[in-house]
Amino acid sequence: MIDVQDLSFSYGNRAALKNVALRENEPVITGLWGRNGSGKTTLMKVISGMEKPNQGTVSVNGITPYNNSEAMNHVTFMQEDHPFSDLWDVEDALRFGAYFNENWDQSFAEYLLDVFDLPRKKKIRQFSKGMKSMIKITLGLASKAPVTVMDEPSNGLDASMRKQFYDVLLDTYEEHPRLIMLSTHHIEELVPLCEKIALIDQKTIIRYEEIENLKRYGVLLTGSSEAVKSVIGNSQVIDEQKIGKQLHVMMDEVFHADLEAKAKDAGVTIEKAPLQDYLVNLTKKETKKHEHA
Ligand SMILES: Nc1ncnc2c1ncn2[C@@H]1O[C@H](COP(=O)(O)OP(=O)(O)OP(=O)(O)O)[C@@H](O)[C@H]1O
């Protein structure tokens, strides 16, 4: 479905993506997660053919998407600041969706308008931020494109509308499995929706795997410096704080019984780190990641 290899992209002489590799051949809802400015939007633009890679290849259903009108039938991209015409109302946007997507599902689009309670005759430029997200979700999901890419789709949605979005997303995916990639800043949003996460950091994808697997990682240790270091061994430390004589670290390791026993023997407190803290530490700016010999 998507195959990105050795992709680099620059805005002028400023690199935004470097040596990105990402491959997915199965229908899945996948989350793209990374810090502000890490390259999420840029990667989505390149995958959907809006930008041309400086290096490497992008293939969507076997098609190179850049400057390729055929790609529209394979990939739909709903941008964060989607360029709706000032003149358009909701019905115009739906006509546009129907025109450009061969899998367009008009009755599903109408259903989503009702779910989101969107006024059909109001100009989209007069919509609130949340309403703009709802029309983008409607267009993205009703396109039924084999690859649907959504940049921060829940931006501006209140808690109840977010729940509506999650429900319709999961329902349509179950009925019509396809590759849906969405970016978000909220881990708590990724966990119930996405089977996989692509983590982007320092302009490249550093991990692409099942959320259930990522959840096994991240181990917190607290104790005397010496004892904690004895437990760490050769593992990678992704966060470290000294509080008085106590050392508090997060290791990039799977939490498992052997490690628990080792910590107990050394008099070190051991806990599983929450996924959010683990991901934040993996993608920290001034990195404290280093090896303990
Ligand atoms: N049109 C542009 N011209 C020049 N530089 C850009 C442009 N768009 C993005 N960039 C730069 O490219 C890098 C990646 O930006 P991008 O928008 O892809 O990140 P992001 O992960 O989507 O960020 P955020 O989470 O804040 O939305 C940033 O350094 C940004 O300043």
The ligand as a MOL file (V3000), in Angstrom:
LIG
                    3D

  0  0  0     0  0            999 V3000
M  V30 BEGIN CTAB
M  V30 COUNTS 31 33 0 0 0
M  V30 BEGIN ATOM
M  V30 1 N 6.4150 25.5440 3.7110 0
M  V30 2 C 7.5180 25.4170 4.4470 0
M  V30 3 N 8.6250 26.1320 4.1500 0
M  V30 4 C 9.7620 26.0030 4.8670 0
M  V30 5 N 9.9000 25.1780 5.9310 0
M  V30 6 C 8.8330 24.4450 6.2800 0
M  V30 7 C 7.5920 24.5400 5.5630 0
M  V30 8 N 6.7150 23.6690 6.1410 0
M  V30 9 C 7.3760 23.0860 7.1690 0
M  V30 10 N 8.6440 23.5480 7.2460 0
M  V30 11 C 9.6850 23.1190 8.2180 0
M  V30 12 O 9.8470 21.7120 8.0820 0
M  V30 13 C 9.9930 21.0910 9.3630 0
M  V30 14 C 8.9200 20.0300 9.5300 0
M  V30 15 O 7.6540 20.6760 9.5630 0
M  V30 16 P 6.2920 19.8700 9.6030 0
M  V30 17 O 5.1880 20.8630 9.4480 0
M  V30 18 O 6.3680 18.7580 8.6460 0
M  V30 19 O 6.3190 19.2830 11.0880 0
M  V30 20 P 5.1470 18.6630 11.9920 0
M  V30 21 O 5.7430 17.4800 12.6620 0
M  V30 22 O 3.9280 18.4480 11.1730 0
M  V30 23 O 4.9250 19.8170 13.0460 0
M  V30 24 P 3.6560 20.1500 14.0090 0
M  V30 25 O 3.4930 18.9850 14.9450 0
M  V30 26 O 4.0990 21.3730 14.7290 0
M  V30 27 O 2.4590 20.3690 13.1280 0
M  V30 28 C 9.9310 22.2200 10.3910 0
M  V30 29 O 11.2520 22.5930 10.7010 0
M  V30 30 C 9.2310 23.3360 9.6630 0
M  V30 31 O 9.6710 24.5980 10.1170 0
M  V30 END ATOM
M  V30 BEGIN BOND
M  V30 1 1 1 2
M  V30 2 1 2 3
M  V30 3 2 2 7
M  V30 4 2 3 4
M  V30 5 1 4 5
M  V30 6 2 5 6
M  V30 7 1 6 7
M  V30 8 1 6 10
M  V30 9 1 7 8
M  V30 10 2 8 9
M  V30 11 1 9 10
M  V30 12 1 10 11
M  V30 13 1 11 12
M  V30 14 1 11 30
M  V30 15 1 12 13
M  V30 16 1 13 14
M  V30 17 1 13 28
M  V30 18 1 14 15
M  V30 19 1 15 16
M  V30 20 2 16 17
M  V30 21 1 16 18
M  V30 22 1 16 19
M  V30 23 1 19 20
M  V30 24 2 20 21
M  V30 25 1 20 22
M  V30 26 1 20 23
M  V30 27 1 23 24
M  V30 28 2 24 25
M  V30 29 1 24 26
M  V30 30 1 24 27
M  V30 31 1 28 29
M  V30 32 1 28 30
M  V30 33 1 30 31
M  V30 END BOND
M  V30 END CTAB
M  END
